[in-house]
């Protein structure tokens, strides 16, 4: 049961003052049997009041406003968390008949069982047929999907953004964890396996896993008789005690660590610092500068409402 000390700083900077910034954050540890938050401190520029809610997917979310003019906004999270997973997960030979029985009267599972990008039905269907093996259990099918993505998609940072579509990812067969999670979700849902996007951190401590040093993303699939079970196609592993979960949802937009809007004709830049400290004294630190959409204007123009989102998950 390892303990991780995670320091996550997100900094937005603007080339001129902006105001009326309205924000939504999901950087609280997910409440569940797989992990235990020992300490969590959140600091935000100007220390605004934060309204805490539990959203539709069961995530803890915070909402706050910065009404006065400002040229930067910093959101800092200090988290100490213990993961309670085991090194292995229970095997299941349950098939699709058992899955259909569990899904039939569960509206939440049904909602997560259908292809999101319906225009990709033919292309995703071809991939599904290539991956799925007749007679395989649901768990085996999920494993085959993860293995296929790991073998056929290249892990390359910087080639995609938070707005890259699944179509584009399928075309160039490369990306980062967020992209691989979205592709896997579409394939599993096309096979009518309920699945959801997961955001969080990966804490491998130099064991060769990809994605350390930034927010990470993976998939949870519904396995009959077991329930939600995490799998990481970026590393082709079932999720155990190296992953710290923040939020779940249909896709990235449901789980974005930070998103919001502000008023003002300003260019914005984003930098992200993530540090993961381990019990043996090792620490991994990474700083990422993220290219943002910009809105240019001049000082005598009316205020412009501009949106922003959190960093891409690696």
Beta strands, then each sheet from edge to edge (+ up, - down):
strand 1: 3-25
strand 2: 35-44
strand 3: 51-54
strand 4: 60-66
strand 5: 70-83
strand 6: 154-155
strand 7: 174-175
strand 8: 195-202
strand 9: 215-223
strand 10: 227-232
strand 11: 237-238
strand 12: 243-249
strand 13: 258-263
strand 14: 268-277
strand 15: 283-290
strand 16: 305-309
sheet 1: 2+ 5- 1+ 4- 3+
sheet 2: 2+ 5- 1+ 13- 16+
sheet 3: 2+ 5- 1+ 14- 15+
sheet 4: 6+ 7+
sheet 5: 11+ 10- 9+ 8- 12+
end
